[in-house]
């Protein structure tokens, strides 16, 4: 299958590109600059120059592909609403190009705001209906009854080297800059996680056999306590471990405070049963505890 991937040169995108090529697919990756193009060529992928804002370019690439995986998102949370609309227009452009073909179109969402305080499942409604600016699922699923085999991968905190681990990386950076490793309240809040190699396998499975209108959870661990993450950072950075009062979270964590105090566990039971996905890589705490995982 010839697969067009946005975000193919990114943290999860590179793993997904390798996974697809290793399983006999041809990858065409979106590259917005020479560095991304060089990365894609080294991975063995073809290069399509463009950006999320260039919707005509996205349409051409999607039309020429046998399937599309949309991983790219502009992660500038000072412009979250604006970037959510860029994402929406990009999804609509690619969806229109695939309309009536029954080709697979896998988009990216998150587990974060699905059901704070309880275990989220694949049946929970996208947080787009709860005022969250990222509306990837709502935009994509509009094409499920228009002849597109569209599905969504909901991401947890994704780790796997290179000093990255979703929002966990922001918590590390706050600890590094403030010289204390903090957690909100008693630190019992749980965040789901998965290794990017396992996540890449799920993208491939969704591409190959995902159902139209289905949401899949890329969750290997249902919930890792935020205090456990903070304990790792305290050891790595040799700084004090401290509890931050909920009312002080904004001042301490900045924009990440909106997530730092959330209890957001998530299940992937239905995903595993339907697609036969079986995560095999190491867990979040073991991974981020490895020497050299985080930059000094």
Backbone as CSV, one residue per row, in Angstrom:
resi,resn,N_x,N_y,N_z,CA_x,CA_y,CA_z,C_x,C_y,C_z
1,UNK,0.845,-1.193,0.000,0.000,0.000,0.000,0.885,1.249,0.000
2,UNK,0.535,2.209,-0.818,1.240,3.493,-0.842,0.551,4.399,0.186
3,UNK,1.298,4.778,1.235,0.711,5.486,2.366,1.301,6.886,2.488
4,UNK,0.436,7.878,2.499,0.857,9.257,2.730,0.749,9.543,4.225
5,UNK,1.852,10.025,4.831,1.867,10.313,6.263,2.252,11.766,6.500
6,UNK,1.401,12.493,7.213,1.805,13.804,7.719,2.497,13.575,9.054
7,UNK,3.517,14.365,9.350,4.251,14.156,10.594,5.166,12.948,10.551
8,UNK,5.498,12.473,9.357,6.293,11.258,9.206,7.706,11.395,9.753
9,UNK,8.221,12.628,9.820,9.580,12.842,10.319,9.611,13.122,11.816
10,UNK,8.459,13.069,12.470,8.374,13.374,13.895,8.688,12.186,14.791
11,UNK,8.528,12.382,16.076,8.870,11.390,17.096,8.117,10.072,16.874
12,UNK,6.799,10.145,16.755,5.995,8.951,16.499,6.002,8.619,15.014
13,UNK,6.063,9.649,14.173,6.039,9.447,12.727,7.193,8.610,12.214
14,UNK,8.391,8.832,12.751,9.543,8.039,12.308,9.349,6.564,12.641
15,UNK,8.853,6.288,13.838,8.608,4.895,14.225,7.534,4.269,13.343
16,UNK,6.507,5.038,13.019,5.426,4.543,12.173,5.923,4.298,10.752
17,UNK,6.733,5.198,10.247,7.306,5.024,8.908,8.137,3.745,8.837
18,UNK,8.989,3.527,9.840,9.801,2.305,9.869,8.922,1.062,9.938
19,UNK,7.876,1.113,10.765,6.972,-0.024,10.914,6.274,-0.357,9.599
20,UNK,5.818,0.651,8.891,5.120,0.420,7.631,6.054,-0.142,6.565
21,UNK,7.230,0.446,6.443,8.181,-0.023,5.437,8.612,-1.455,5.732
22,UNK,8.808,-1.770,7.005,9.216,-3.125,7.397,8.140,-4.160,7.075
23,UNK,6.903,-3.706,6.938,5.805,-4.616,6.641,5.307,-4.487,5.201
24,UNK,6.180,-3.992,4.334,5.904,-4.028,2.901,5.157,-2.861,2.310
25,UNK,4.907,-1.818,3.097,4.210,-0.652,2.567,5.207,0.371,2.029
26,UNK,4.733,1.202,1.134,5.514,2.315,0.597,5.041,3.587,1.292
27,UNK,5.972,4.381,1.799,5.613,5.586,2.547,6.021,6.841,1.796
28,UNK,5.088,7.778,1.735,5.351,9.128,1.236,5.101,10.070,2.402
29,UNK,6.138,10.773,2.846,6.008,11.615,4.020,5.958,13.087,3.686
30,UNK,5.125,13.828,4.417,5.049,15.275,4.266,6.278,15.909,4.917
31,UNK,6.960,16.769,4.180,8.144,17.454,4.713,7.993,18.946,4.496
32,UNK,8.088,19.709,5.586,7.945,21.158,5.473,9.290,21.864,5.323
33,UNK,10.403,21.116,5.490,11.718,21.732,5.341,12.745,20.678,4.919
34,UNK,13.968,21.130,4.656,15.015,20.227,4.180,15.401,19.192,5.236
35,UNK,15.386,19.593,6.505,15.748,18.657,7.566,14.775,17.483,7.610
36,UNK,13.482,17.777,7.527,12.483,16.703,7.514,12.633,15.820,6.287
37,UNK,12.898,16.451,5.146,13.078,15.692,3.910,14.267,14.739,4.035
38,UNK,15.355,15.219,4.628,16.537,14.383,4.813,16.263,13.204,5.723
39,UNK,15.497,13.451,6.800,15.136,12.378,7.722,14.324,11.307,7.015
40,UNK,13.360,11.722,6.216,12.501,10.777,5.509,13.290,9.935,4.510
41,UNK,14.208,10.561,3.811,15.018,9.818,2.837,15.865,8.760,3.525
42,UNK,16.407,9.096,4.701,17.219,8.125,5.454,16.373,6.937,5.914
43,UNK,15.098,7.193,6.169,14.202,6.124,6.595,13.743,5.256,5.426
44,UNK,13.986,5.716,4.210,13.552,4.971,3.032,12.203,5.392,2.496
45,UNK,11.734,6.563,2.917,10.437,7.075,2.470,10.615,8.094,1.359
46,UNK,9.599,8.225,0.521,9.558,9.290,-0.476,9.129,10.577,0.203
47,UNK,9.423,11.696,-0.426,9.169,13.007,0.175,8.122,13.780,-0.622
48,UNK,7.140,14.323,0.093,6.173,15.246,-0.491,6.326,16.575,0.235
49,UNK,6.806,17.590,-0.455,7.036,18.885,0.188,5.720,19.628,0.369
50,UNK,5.560,20.218,1.554,4.343,20.970,1.835,4.189,21.206,3.321
51,UNK,3.007,21.637,3.716,2.726,21.922,5.126,1.241,21.703,5.388
52,UNK,0.852,21.747,6.672,-0.550,21.565,7.017,-1.417,22.707,6.497
53,UNK,-0.809,23.869,6.328,-1.569,25.016,5.834,-1.813,24.964,4.325
54,UNK,-1.032,24.169,3.604,-1.148,24.069,2.144,-2.136,22.948,1.811
55,UNK,-3.415,23.261,1.867,-4.435,22.221,1.724,-4.469,21.614,0.320
56,UNK,-4.138,22.378,-0.702,-4.143,21.829,-2.051,-3.059,20.766,-2.204
57,UNK,-1.918,21.005,-1.588,-0.839,20.022,-1.615,-1.251,18.753,-0.869
58,UNK,-1.934,18.923,0.246,-2.413,17.770,1.004,-3.420,16.959,0.186
59,UNK,-4.291,17.639,-0.518,-5.274,16.953,-1.356,-4.595,16.112,-2.433
60,UNK,-3.584,16.672,-3.068,-2.890,15.939,-4.136,-2.225,14.684,-3.591
61,UNK,-1.554,14.830,-2.451,-0.857,13.687,-1.875,-1.843,12.606,-1.437
62,UNK,-2.949,13.012,-0.834,-3.949,12.042,-0.381,-4.591,11.318,-1.558
63,UNK,-4.861,12.059,-2.631,-5.497,11.467,-3.803,-4.605,10.422,-4.449
64,UNK,-3.295,10.637,-4.402,-2.348,9.715,-5.023,-2.025,8.505,-4.156
65,UNK,-2.506,8.498,-2.921,-2.161,7.435,-1.974,-3.255,6.370,-1.897
66,UNK,-2.874,5.195,-1.399,-3.835,4.119,-1.131,-4.392,4.232,0.278
67,UNK,-3.755,5.052,1.089,-4.204,5.285,2.450,-3.447,6.453,3.043
68,UNK,-4.005,7.063,4.090,-3.409,8.251,4.702,-3.363,8.079,6.216
69,UNK,-2.235,8.474,6.807,-2.114,8.569,8.260,-1.761,10.009,8.596
70,UNK,-2.598,10.636,9.412,-2.399,12.036,9.778,-1.878,12.121,11.203
71,UNK,-0.582,12.380,11.325,0.077,12.474,12.623,0.463,13.896,13.005
72,UNK,0.586,14.766,12.042,1.110,16.102,12.303,0.108,16.968,13.066
73,UNK,0.649,17.784,13.954,-0.123,18.810,14.651,0.865,19.874,15.108
74,UNK,0.462,21.129,15.056,1.346,22.218,15.470,1.226,22.369,16.988
75,UNK,2.259,21.947,17.711,2.191,21.909,19.178,2.665,23.221,19.810
76,UNK,1.982,24.284,19.442,2.203,25.588,20.069,0.928,25.905,20.837
77,UNK,0.955,25.647,22.154,-0.270,25.749,22.929,-0.644,27.186,23.279
78,UNK,0.190,28.144,22.881,-0.225,29.541,22.993,-1.201,29.892,21.874
79,UNK,-1.262,29.014,20.855,-2.177,29.202,19.724,-2.992,27.933,19.510
80,UNK,-3.433,27.342,20.614,-4.105,26.045,20.550,-5.346,26.095,19.662
81,UNK,-6.191,27.116,19.850,-7.423,27.213,19.068,-7.119,27.387,17.573
82,UNK,-6.161,28.254,17.267,-5.778,28.484,15.870,-5.232,27.204,15.230
83,UNK,-4.378,26.503,15.965,-3.791,25.279,15.438,-4.817,24.163,15.299
84,UNK,-5.823,24.195,16.165,-6.916,23.239,16.033,-7.685,23.441,14.737
85,UNK,-7.843,24.680,14.332,-8.534,24.967,13.074,-7.671,24.605,11.854
86,UNK,-6.367,24.798,11.960,-5.460,24.366,10.878,-5.561,22.857,10.704
87,UNK,-5.570,22.148,11.829,-5.716,20.693,11.807,-7.040,20.292,11.163
88,UNK,-8.114,20.966,11.523,-9.447,20.668,10.989,-9.477,20.845,9.469
89,UNK,-8.911,21.951,8.984,-8.912,22.199,7.543,-8.064,21.163,6.799
90,UNK,-6.956,20.749,7.410,-6.105,19.737,6.785,-6.839,18.406,6.680
91,UNK,-7.529,18.023,7.742,-8.293,16.771,7.737,-9.404,16.829,6.696
92,UNK,-10.091,17.943,6.631,-11.175,18.080,5.658,-10.651,18.001,4.233
93,UNK,-9.490,18.587,3.979,-8.909,18.551,2.634,-8.563,17.121,2.230
94,UNK,-7.908,16.402,3.127,-7.531,15.021,2.799,-8.753,14.121,2.730
95,UNK,-9.735,14.356,3.601,-10.968,13.576,3.560,-11.706,13.750,2.249
96,UNK,-11.753,14.983,1.759,-12.415,15.246,0.484,-11.721,14.529,-0.665
97,UNK,-10.405,14.463,-0.610,-9.648,13.779,-1.658,-9.903,12.269,-1.642
98,UNK,-10.236,11.735,-0.468,-10.468,10.291,-0.335,-11.938,9.907,-0.452
99,UNK,-12.802,10.884,-0.523,-14.242,10.637,-0.511,-14.659,9.654,-1.611
100,UNK,-15.463,8.647,-1.206,-15.987,7.679,-2.161,-15.042,6.566,-2.553
101,UNK,-13.845,6.533,-1.972,-12.841,5.538,-2.363,-12.775,4.332,-1.433
102,UNK,-13.328,4.465,-0.221,-13.218,3.465,0.843,-11.766,3.202,1.243
103,UNK,-10.897,4.161,0.968,-9.500,4.038,1.387,-9.381,4.369,2.875
104,UNK,-8.388,3.805,3.556,-8.212,4.094,4.974,-7.622,5.476,5.230
105,UNK,-8.127,6.124,6.270,-7.667,7.447,6.679,-7.601,7.420,8.198
106,UNK,-6.382,7.374,8.738,-6.187,7.271,10.177,-5.740,8.632,10.709
107,UNK,-6.513,9.209,11.606,-6.171,10.500,12.193,-5.744,10.310,13.641
108,UNK,-5.243,11.379,14.227,-4.681,11.309,15.573,-5.466,12.186,16.538
109,UNK,-5.744,11.621,17.708,-6.440,12.347,18.767,-5.743,12.010,20.081
110,UNK,-6.417,12.228,21.193,-5.799,11.950,22.482,-6.792,11.384,23.475
111,UNK,-6.275,10.774,24.531,-7.130,10.221,25.584,-7.365,11.220,26.715
112,UNK,-6.631,12.332,26.704,-6.533,13.207,27.853,-7.803,13.727,28.483
113,UNK,-8.735,14.234,27.684,-9.918,14.874,28.253,-11.175,14.026,28.103
114,UNK,-11.021,12.751,27.775,-12.193,11.922,27.509,-13.091,11.760,28.732
115,UNK,-12.492,11.393,29.863,-13.305,11.082,31.048,-12.496,11.270,32.317
116,UNK,-12.068,12.500,32.631,-11.267,12.722,33.838,-11.915,12.142,35.075
117,UNK,-11.097,11.421,35.865,-11.591,10.856,37.104,-12.056,9.418,37.019
118,UNK,-12.171,8.880,35.795,-12.525,7.469,35.638,-11.788,6.897,34.432
119,UNK,-11.871,5.582,34.277,-11.187,4.906,33.188,-11.894,5.177,31.863
120,UNK,-11.217,5.858,30.950,-11.797,6.168,29.652,-11.739,4.939,28.742
121,UNK,-12.746,4.785,27.907,-12.784,3.686,26.948,-12.962,4.220,25.533
122,UNK,-12.858,3.326,24.578,-13.015,3.701,23.177,-14.423,4.210,22.868
123,UNK,-15.381,3.910,23.725,-16.761,4.351,23.512,-17.006,5.784,23.964
124,UNK,-16.062,6.359,24.704,-16.240,7.738,25.151,-16.172,8.704,23.979
125,UNK,-16.911,9.797,24.096,-17.016,10.784,23.020,-15.778,11.668,22.987
126,UNK,-15.373,12.025,21.789,-14.223,12.907,21.602,-14.366,14.186,22.416
127,UNK,-13.257,14.659,22.998,-13.321,15.899,23.793,-13.632,17.138,22.969
128,UNK,-13.748,17.008,21.663,-14.138,18.157,20.839,-15.496,18.688,21.264
129,UNK,-16.309,17.813,21.829,-17.629,18.228,22.292,-17.594,18.847,23.681
130,UNK,-16.387,18.993,24.242,-16.240,19.524,25.593,-15.416,20.807,25.605
131,UNK,-15.355,21.484,24.469,-14.673,22.760,24.412,-13.186,22.700,24.150
132,UNK,-12.634,21.522,23.837,-11.204,21.396,23.544,-10.959,21.828,22.102
133,UNK,-9.961,22.694,21.854,-9.752,23.240,20.512,-9.381,22.219,19.446
134,UNK,-8.787,21.097,19.830,-8.412,20.097,18.836,-9.631,19.248,18.496
135,UNK,-10.092,19.327,17.250,-11.350,18.684,16.842,-11.105,17.624,15.780
136,UNK,-9.970,16.946,15.880,-9.557,15.981,14.859,-10.604,14.906,14.601
137,UNK,-11.130,14.305,15.654,-12.088,13.208,15.473,-13.372,13.682,14.817
138,UNK,-13.917,14.776,15.306,-15.170,15.275,14.744,-15.013,15.591,13.262
139,UNK,-13.898,16.207,12.887,-13.651,16.540,11.483,-13.513,15.283,10.643
140,UNK,-12.797,14.297,11.170,-12.539,13.079,10.405,-13.771,12.197,10.283
141,UNK,-14.478,11.993,11.395,-15.601,11.060,11.384,-16.754,11.537,10.512
142,UNK,-16.748,12.801,10.141,-17.761,13.299,9.204,-17.655,12.603,7.850
143,UNK,-16.479,11.993,7.587,-16.280,11.320,6.304,-16.560,9.815,6.381
144,UNK,-16.932,9.311,7.556,-17.162,7.881,7.711,-18.337,7.389,6.878
145,UNK,-19.334,8.258,6.665,-20.477,7.872,5.833,-20.402,8.510,4.451
146,UNK,-19.174,8.929,4.089,-18.964,9.518,2.754,-17.924,8.713,1.969
147,UNK,-17.868,7.417,2.280,-17.006,6.536,1.509,-15.540,6.594,1.876
148,UNK,-15.228,6.931,3.132,-13.846,6.932,3.607,-13.774,6.021,4.833
149,UNK,-12.804,5.113,4.859,-12.642,4.212,6.012,-11.785,4.916,7.054
150,UNK,-12.411,5.880,7.716,-11.687,6.746,8.636,-11.749,6.203,10.062
151,UNK,-10.605,6.248,10.743,-10.539,5.847,12.149,-9.600,6.804,12.874
152,UNK,-9.629,6.748,14.191,-8.797,7.651,14.992,-7.976,6.861,15.997
153,UNK,-6.707,7.238,16.127,-5.848,6.707,17.178,-5.772,7.758,18.277
154,UNK,-6.192,7.384,19.476,-6.099,8.287,20.619,-4.804,7.989,21.374
155,UNK,-3.953,8.990,21.449,-2.645,8.810,22.055,-2.648,9.135,23.552
156,UNK,-1.895,8.364,24.335,-1.621,8.692,25.733,-0.296,9.447,25.786
157,UNK,0.466,9.295,26.873,1.820,9.845,26.943,2.745,8.847,26.250
158,UNK,3.338,9.265,25.149,4.130,8.351,24.331,5.610,8.567,24.602
159,UNK,6.285,7.504,25.010,7.709,7.560,25.339,8.490,6.658,24.381
160,UNK,9.803,6.606,24.572,10.600,5.735,23.719,11.882,6.361,23.233
161,UNK,12.556,7.108,24.102,13.852,7.655,23.733,13.802,9.096,23.255
162,UNK,14.984,9.658,23.052,15.145,11.016,22.533,14.652,12.095,23.494
163,UNK,14.531,11.780,24.787,14.128,12.792,25.749,12.707,13.274,25.603
164,UNK,11.848,12.445,25.008,10.461,12.836,24.815,9.533,11.812,25.446
165,UNK,8.387,12.293,25.918,7.392,11.394,26.508,6.063,12.123,26.654
166,UNK,5.595,12.763,25.583,4.346,13.502,25.658,4.455,14.651,26.648
167,UNK,3.403,14.880,27.417,3.412,15.963,28.396,4.346,15.674,29.564
168,UNK,4.758,14.436,29.718,5.719,14.091,30.757,7.009,14.886,30.560
169,UNK,7.356,15.113,29.306,8.555,15.898,29.000,8.467,17.327,29.484
170,UNK,7.270,17.902,29.457,7.091,19.259,29.965,7.268,19.290,31.479
171,UNK,6.784,18.250,32.147,6.972,18.175,33.597,8.462,18.102,33.934
172,UNK,9.201,17.344,33.151,10.649,17.261,33.367,11.293,18.636,33.188
173,UNK,10.885,19.350,32.154,11.491,20.647,31.876,11.200,21.642,32.993
174,UNK,9.987,21.596,33.557,9.662,22.460,34.689,10.564,22.129,35.879
175,UNK,10.754,20.845,36.126,11.613,20.424,37.239,13.058,20.864,37.009
176,UNK,13.509,20.772,35.786,14.887,21.170,35.469,15.090,22.669,35.671
177,UNK,14.115,23.454,35.230,14.254,24.903,35.328,14.063,25.405,36.761
178,UNK,13.134,24.814,37.505,12.816,25.325,38.844,13.618,24.643,39.949
179,UNK,14.344,23.593,39.579,15.204,22.878,40.519,14.435,22.243,41.671
180,UNK,13.185,21.929,41.441,12.390,21.074,42.316,11.498,20.232,41.407
181,UNK,11.278,18.978,41.783,10.414,18.106,41.005,9.064,18.014,41.694
182,UNK,8.053,18.610,41.069,6.756,18.727,41.716,5.676,17.827,41.145
183,UNK,4.682,17.555,41.972,3.464,16.860,41.579,2.323,17.552,42.310
184,UNK,1.126,17.463,41.767,-0.014,18.171,42.355,-0.663,17.323,43.450
185,UNK,-0.895,17.940,44.593,-1.576,17.266,45.689,-0.809,16.062,46.194
186,UNK,-1.491,14.902,46.207,-0.833,13.683,46.683,-0.188,12.894,45.543
187,UNK,-0.324,13.385,44.320,0.338,12.744,43.188,-0.275,11.433,42.747
188,UNK,-1.503,11.187,43.143,-2.159,9.940,42.739,-2.759,10.007,41.335
189,UNK,-2.783,11.171,40.751,-3.353,11.319,39.410,-2.625,10.388,38.439
190,UNK,-3.403,9.710,37.592,-2.838,8.710,36.687,-2.916,9.157,35.232
191,UNK,-1.822,8.921,34.516,-1.762,9.190,33.089,-1.454,7.897,32.351
192,UNK,-2.195,7.592,31.281,-1.893,6.400,30.496,-0.646,6.623,29.647
193,UNK,-0.024,5.529,29.217,1.209,5.672,28.443,1.391,4.513,27.473
194,UNK,2.335,4.688,26.541,2.723,3.625,25.612,4.055,3.992,24.976
195,UNK,4.817,2.984,24.608,6.083,3.172,23.903,5.799,3.446,22.431
196,UNK,6.578,4.325,21.823,6.274,4.718,20.443,6.379,3.562,19.455
197,UNK,7.194,2.553,19.740,7.263,1.401,18.833,5.952,0.624,18.843
198,UNK,5.343,0.482,20.023,4.037,-0.160,20.106,2.961,0.692,19.435
199,UNK,3.045,1.999,19.618,2.085,2.913,18.987,2.168,2.807,17.468
200,UNK,3.380,2.701,16.947,3.572,2.579,15.495,2.880,1.332,14.950
201,UNK,2.947,0.238,15.694,2.274,-0.989,15.269,0.771,-0.767,15.186
202,UNK,0.215,-0.036,16.158,-1.222,0.220,16.150,-1.631,1.070,14.959
203,UNK,-0.832,2.063,14.603,-1.154,2.843,13.400,-1.216,1.937,12.174
204,UNK,-0.278,1.012,12.078,-0.287,0.091,10.924,-1.540,-0.787,10.947
205,UNK,-1.879,-1.316,12.101,-3.058,-2.177,12.192,-4.338,-1.421,11.858
206,UNK,-4.448,-0.186,12.333,-5.626,0.624,12.017,-5.696,0.907,10.524
207,UNK,-4.550,1.163,9.915,-4.503,1.401,8.469,-4.969,0.165,7.717
208,UNK,-4.495,-0.988,8.133,-4.764,-2.224,7.403,-6.168,-2.767,7.618
209,UNK,-6.716,-2.608,8.847,-8.007,-3.243,9.104,-8.931,-2.472,10.046
210,UNK,-8.668,-1.187,10.246,-9.534,-0.396,11.106,-10.917,-0.195,10.516
211,UNK,-11.918,-0.069,11.398,-13.298,0.163,10.974,-13.579,1.644,10.762
212,UNK,-14.437,1.946,9.832,-14.863,3.324,9.626,-15.610,3.821,10.854
213,UNK,-15.192,4.956,11.362,-15.849,5.558,12.512,-15.373,5.047,13.854
214,UNK,-14.325,4.225,13.860,-13.841,3.644,15.116,-12.733,4.481,15.732
215,UNK,-12.736,4.545,17.057,-11.648,5.168,17.805,-10.869,4.064,18.511
216,UNK,-9.544,4.121,18.417,-8.688,3.109,19.021,-7.746,3.769,20.026
217,UNK,-7.497,3.076,21.128,-6.645,3.618,22.184,-5.260,2.991,22.148
218,UNK,-4.247,3.822,21.952,-2.858,3.359,21.937,-2.316,3.345,23.362
219,UNK,-2.958,2.574,24.218,-2.646,2.576,25.648,-2.041,1.238,26.045
220,UNK,-0.784,1.262,26.477,-0.135,0.059,26.996,-0.305,-0.034,28.507
221,UNK,-0.153,1.101,29.209,-0.351,1.177,30.652,-1.533,2.107,30.915
222,UNK,-2.526,1.606,31.641,-3.749,2.374,31.834,-3.538,3.645,32.637
223,UNK,-2.639,3.613,33.599,-2.430,4.812,34.398,-1.162,4.746,35.231
224,UNK,-0.282,5.696,35.014,0.959,5.816,35.787,0.831,7.046,36.677
225,UNK,1.091,6.901,37.965,0.916,8.003,38.913,1.891,9.143,38.614
226,UNK,1.397,10.374,38.674,2.256,11.527,38.406,3.359,11.654,39.447
227,UNK,3.101,11.203,40.674,4.157,11.257,41.679,5.323,10.345,41.283
228,UNK,5.015,9.193,40.692,6.074,8.276,40.263,6.965,8.933,39.206
229,UNK,6.355,9.727,38.324,7.141,10.451,37.324,8.031,11.489,38.009
230,UNK,7.446,12.229,38.950,8.200,13.268,39.656,9.360,12.667,40.443
231,UNK,9.168,11.482,40.975,10.244,10.819,41.713,11.429,10.516,40.801
232,UNK,11.126,10.113,39.574,12.201,9.867,38.601,12.981,11.141,38.334
233,UNK,12.258,12.239,38.108,12.919,13.513,37.800,13.773,13.990,38.962
234,UNK,13.281,13.787,40.182,14.042,14.203,41.366,15.383,13.475,41.423
235,UNK,15.383,12.196,41.095,16.614,11.414,41.102,17.537,11.811,39.953
236,UNK,16.958,11.946,38.761,17.762,12.282,37.581,18.434,13.642,37.738
237,UNK,17.674,14.608,38.266,18.168,15.980,38.387,18.818,16.274,39.736
238,UNK,18.683,15.330,40.672,19.195,15.520,42.032,18.615,16.789,42.661
239,UNK,17.272,16.867,42.606,16.558,18.015,43.171,15.497,17.502,44.140
240,UNK,14.967,18.369,45.015,13.947,17.932,45.968,12.649,17.513,45.279
241,UNK,11.960,16.549,45.874,10.634,16.128,45.452,9.615,16.866,46.309
242,UNK,8.678,17.600,45.680,7.751,18.419,46.453,6.317,18.275,45.954
243,UNK,5.387,18.424,46.877,3.975,18.455,46.536,3.571,19.906,46.291
244,UNK,2.854,20.131,45.190,2.367,21.473,44.857,0.866,21.529,45.137
245,UNK,0.438,22.505,45.898,-0.986,22.655,46.175,-1.746,22.938,44.880
246,UNK,-2.949,22.388,44.721,-3.717,22.614,43.496,-3.862,24.086,43.134
247,UNK,-4.043,24.942,44.151,-4.211,26.376,43.869,-2.911,27.037,43.400
248,UNK,-1.785,26.359,43.607,-0.484,26.898,43.169,0.021,26.259,41.884
249,UNK,-0.759,25.340,41.327,-0.298,24.572,40.167,-0.029,25.463,38.953
250,UNK,-0.906,26.432,38.710,-0.722,27.296,37.544,0.590,28.069,37.636
251,UNK,0.872,28.597,38.801,2.099,29.375,38.974,3.343,28.501,38.831
252,UNK,3.244,27.262,39.275,4.426,26.393,39.225,4.621,25.754,37.853
253,UNK,3.547,25.195,37.283,3.675,24.408,36.059,3.407,25.183,34.771
254,UNK,2.841,26.380,34.869,2.513,27.108,33.654,1.371,26.446,32.901
255,UNK,1.432,26.438,31.571,0.312,25.921,30.773,0.048,24.441,31.036
256,UNK,1.071,23.694,31.426,0.892,22.262,31.664,0.066,21.996,32.921
257,UNK,-0.221,23.038,33.689,-1.023,22.874,34.902,-2.403,22.322,34.588
258,UNK,-2.922,22.607,33.389,-4.251,22.113,33.029,-4.276,20.584,32.958
259,UNK,-3.108,19.971,32.780,-3.014,18.512,32.728,-2.438,17.923,34.015
260,UNK,-1.552,18.676,34.674,-0.777,18.133,35.785,-1.638,17.572,36.907
261,UNK,-2.795,18.156,37.142,-3.641,17.695,38.230,-4.787,16.804,37.803
262,UNK,-4.775,16.347,36.549,-5.870,15.517,36.052,-5.605,14.033,36.280
263,UNK,-6.636,13.323,36.701,-6.588,11.863,36.786,-7.282,11.337,35.539
264,UNK,-6.497,10.805,34.586,-7.042,10.506,33.255,-6.640,9.110,32.757
265,UNK,-6.881,8.055,33.543,-6.540,6.712,33.067,-7.386,6.326,31.854
266,UNK,-6.889,5.402,31.057,-7.615,4.977,29.866,-7.355,3.504,29.583
267,UNK,-8.362,2.857,29.041,-8.290,1.439,28.693,-8.073,1.268,27.186
268,UNK,-7.485,0.146,26.809,-7.371,-0.208,25.383,-7.911,-1.608,25.136
269,UNK,-8.788,-2.093,26.018,-9.285,-3.462,25.911,-9.974,-3.723,24.575
270,UNK,-10.813,-2.807,24.136,-11.533,-3.011,22.871,-10.586,-2.934,21.680
271,UNK,-9.607,-2.044,21.767,-8.624,-1.921,20.695,-7.848,-3.221,20.536
272,UNK,-7.398,-3.766,21.637,-6.624,-5.011,21.596,-7.449,-6.157,21.036
273,UNK,-8.710,-6.251,21.473,-9.569,-7.337,21.019,-9.884,-7.227,19.534
274,UNK,-10.145,-6.016,19.054,-10.556,-5.849,17.660,-9.396,-5.947,16.684
275,UNK,-8.269,-5.326,17.019,-7.160,-5.258,16.067,-6.030,-6.239,16.376
276,UNK,-6.132,-6.931,17.503,-5.074,-7.871,17.858,-3.776,-7.186,18.244
277,UNK,-3.899,-5.995,18.810,-2.711,-5.223,19.208,-2.219,-5.691,20.564
278,UNK,-0.928,-6.006,20.661,-0.343,-6.465,21.911,0.940,-5.699,22.193
279,UNK,0.896,-4.667,23.034,2.106,-3.903,23.354,3.175,-4.806,23.968
280,UNK,4.434,-4.583,23.570,5.526,-5.448,24.008,6.689,-4.696,24.647
281,UNK,6.730,-3.385,24.501,7.893,-2.618,24.945,7.838,-2.298,26.440
282,UNK,8.923,-1.739,26.975,9.003,-1.429,28.397,8.059,-0.293,28.775
283,UNK,7.755,-0.221,30.077,6.821,0.778,30.568,7.445,2.148,30.726
284,UNK,6.585,3.131,31.026,7.006,4.526,31.105,8.081,4.758,32.162
285,UNK,7.828,4.341,33.401,8.772,4.633,34.483,10.116,3.966,34.226
286,UNK,10.098,2.713,33.804,11.353,2.024,33.498,12.110,2.731,32.377
287,UNK,11.381,3.192,31.385,12.014,3.832,30.234,12.639,5.174,30.606
288,UNK,11.844,6.052,31.264,12.352,7.394,31.552,13.369,7.407,32.683
289,UNK,13.531,6.261,33.354,14.545,6.149,34.400,15.913,5.764,33.846
290,UNK,15.959,5.366,32.588,17.215,4.909,31.999,18.222,6.052,31.912
291,UNK,19.494,5.790,32.228,20.531,6.829,32.096,20.579,7.380,30.670
292,UNK,20.606,8.696,30.571,20.707,9.334,29.269,19.387,9.589,28.568
293,UNK,18.270,9.163,29.176,16.984,9.397,28.509,16.714,10.893,28.377
294,UNK,16.993,11.627,29.463,16.716,13.057,29.472,17.977,13.868,29.226
295,UNK,17.861,14.990,28.516,19.028,15.858,28.339,19.433,16.482,29.665
296,UNK,20.677,16.817,29.808,21.162,17.403,31.070,20.568,18.784,31.274
